[in-house]
């Protein structure tokens, strides 16, 4: 006896995370991976030299948000130039 056909809505959903991570990792190969101690040391050294964030993103294969979060966590944001926005808020140059 043939198995009954499943209705379209009864199919299990595709895991969207695999597709999302794949697309993000095309541009940023290390996106969503843990940071290593060696990467933290490199980032600290590069922050002392005030290497632009875009170069850091490319070198480390990380997203802008990942770089910003890691710099804040390591207390390195103060090593980058700050500017005021039109609304009076301060932001680091990214």
C-alpha positions as CSV (number, residue, x, y, z in Angstrom):
1,X,0.0,0.0,0.0
2,X,1.4,3.4,-1.0
3,X,2.1,6.0,1.7
4,X,-0.3,8.9,1.9
5,X,1.1,12.2,0.6
6,X,1.9,14.8,3.2
7,X,0.2,18.1,2.8
8,X,2.6,21.0,2.1
9,X,1.9,22.6,5.5
10,X,2.7,19.4,7.3
11,X,6.3,19.2,6.1
12,X,8.9,20.0,8.7
13,X,10.3,23.5,8.4
14,X,13.7,24.0,6.8
15,X,16.3,25.1,9.4
16,X,16.8,28.8,8.3
17,X,19.9,29.1,10.5
18,X,22.0,27.0,8.2
19,X,21.1,29.2,5.2
20,X,21.7,32.4,7.2
21,X,25.1,31.4,8.6
22,X,26.1,30.3,5.1
23,X,25.3,33.6,3.6
24,X,27.0,35.6,6.3
25,X,30.1,33.4,6.2
26,X,30.5,34.0,2.5
27,X,31.7,37.5,3.3
28,X,33.0,36.8,6.9
29,X,34.4,33.3,7.1
30,X,34.8,33.4,10.9
31,X,31.3,34.8,11.7
32,X,29.7,33.3,14.7
33,X,32.8,31.4,15.7
34,X,34.4,31.8,19.1
35,X,37.3,34.2,19.5
36,X,40.6,32.6,20.4
37,X,43.1,34.1,22.9
38,X,45.6,34.6,20.0
39,X,43.0,36.7,18.1
40,X,42.4,38.8,21.2
41,X,46.1,39.4,21.5
42,X,46.3,40.4,17.8
43,X,43.3,42.6,18.2
44,X,44.9,44.4,21.2
45,X,48.1,45.0,19.2
46,X,46.2,46.2,16.2
47,X,44.0,48.6,18.3
48,X,47.2,50.1,19.7
49,X,48.2,50.9,16.1
50,X,44.7,52.3,15.4
51,X,44.2,50.1,12.3
52,X,40.9,51.0,10.7
53,X,38.0,48.8,11.7
54,X,37.3,47.8,8.1
55,X,40.8,46.4,7.8
56,X,40.3,44.5,11.1
57,X,37.0,43.1,9.8
58,X,38.7,41.8,6.6
59,X,41.7,40.4,8.4
60,X,39.8,38.6,11.1
61,X,36.9,37.5,8.9
62,X,34.3,39.0,11.3
63,X,31.3,41.3,10.9
64,X,31.2,44.9,12.0
65,X,29.0,44.0,15.0
66,X,31.4,41.2,16.0
67,X,34.4,43.6,15.9
68,X,32.5,46.3,17.8
69,X,31.4,43.8,20.5
70,X,34.8,42.3,20.9
71,X,36.5,45.7,21.2
72,X,34.0,46.8,23.9
73,X,34.5,43.5,25.8
74,X,38.3,43.9,25.7
75,X,38.1,47.6,26.6
76,X,39.7,48.8,23.4
77,X,37.0,51.1,22.0
78,X,38.8,54.1,23.5
79,X,41.7,53.6,21.1
80,X,39.6,54.6,18.1
81,X,38.5,58.1,17.0
82,X,35.2,59.3,18.3
83,X,32.8,61.7,16.5
84,X,29.4,63.3,17.3
85,X,26.4,62.4,15.2
86,X,23.8,65.0,14.1
87,X,21.7,64.1,17.0
88,X,24.5,64.7,19.5
89,X,25.3,61.1,20.3
90,X,28.9,60.0,20.2
91,X,30.0,57.1,18.1
92,X,33.3,55.4,17.3
93,X,34.5,55.6,13.7
94,X,33.8,52.3,12.0
